Amino acid sequence: MRISQRQVGDVVVLDLVGPLAGWKAAGLVKETVRRLGRAGTHTVVANLARVRSMDLAGLGALVDGYSTMREGGGEMRLASLTRRIHDLVVIARLLTVFNTFDSVEQAIEGPSPAYAGIAEPAQRSPMAVGMIHRFLRRA
């Protein structure tokens, strides 16, 4: 797993490349997002276009990143999910947690795509995110 970082206005885009699987890859994502949160970044977009596979550790790292950003008053968005990753997010019922976008450009532009019909991040229960995070840690 490799992560390259770029700044687009006030948004930091993380381009993830390779499988997001195992504790090493998950730790890299977690630490990167935590570092950005401590630095005062308010919006992080995880570009998953080049992530072909993900396990529960990787999914947990994304949830942890979401929680980290949320605790600091920011948000984490997912962009360019492959079909396989999208299906995993749906099966894990995390579409109600993450704002997902078809492209990085759409993720940078707005808080939620018009067709999504889901609540904005500020309306999501921190307790629900915490329960998902605990569940993924046990898996």
ZISUL-V155910 format. One record per backbone hydrogen bond with DSSP energy under -1.0 kcal/mol. CO is the residue of the C=O (numbers start at 1). NH is the residue of the N-H. Records with the same first field share a line. If there is no record, write none. Layout:
CO = NH  NH
This chain:
2 = 17
4 = 15
6 = 13
8 = 11
11 = 8
12 = 45
13 = 6
14 = 47
15 = 4
17 = 2
19 = 21
20 = 55
22 = 26
23 = 27
24 = 28
25 = 29
26 = 30
27 = 31
28 = 32
29 = 33
30 = 34
31 = 35
32 = 36
33 = 37
34 = 38
35 = 39
36 = 41
37 = 40
42 = 75
43 = 12
44 = 77
45 = 14
46 = 79
47 = 16
48 = 51
50 = 18
53 = 20
55 = 59
56 = 60
57 = 61
58 = 62
59 = 63
60 = 64
61 = 65
62 = 66
63 = 67
64 = 68
65 = 69
66 = 70
67 = 71
68 = 72
69 = 74
70 = 73
75 = 44
77 = 46
78 = 101
79 = 48
82 = 86
83 = 87
84 = 88
85 = 89
86 = 90
87 = 91
88 = 92
89 = 94
90 = 93
94 = 97  98
99 = 78
101 = 80
103 = 107
104 = 108
105 = 109
106 = 110
113 = 116
120 = 123
121 = 124
125 = 129
126 = 130
127 = 131
128 = 132
129 = 133
130 = 134
131 = 135
132 = 136
133 = 137
134 = 138
135 = 139
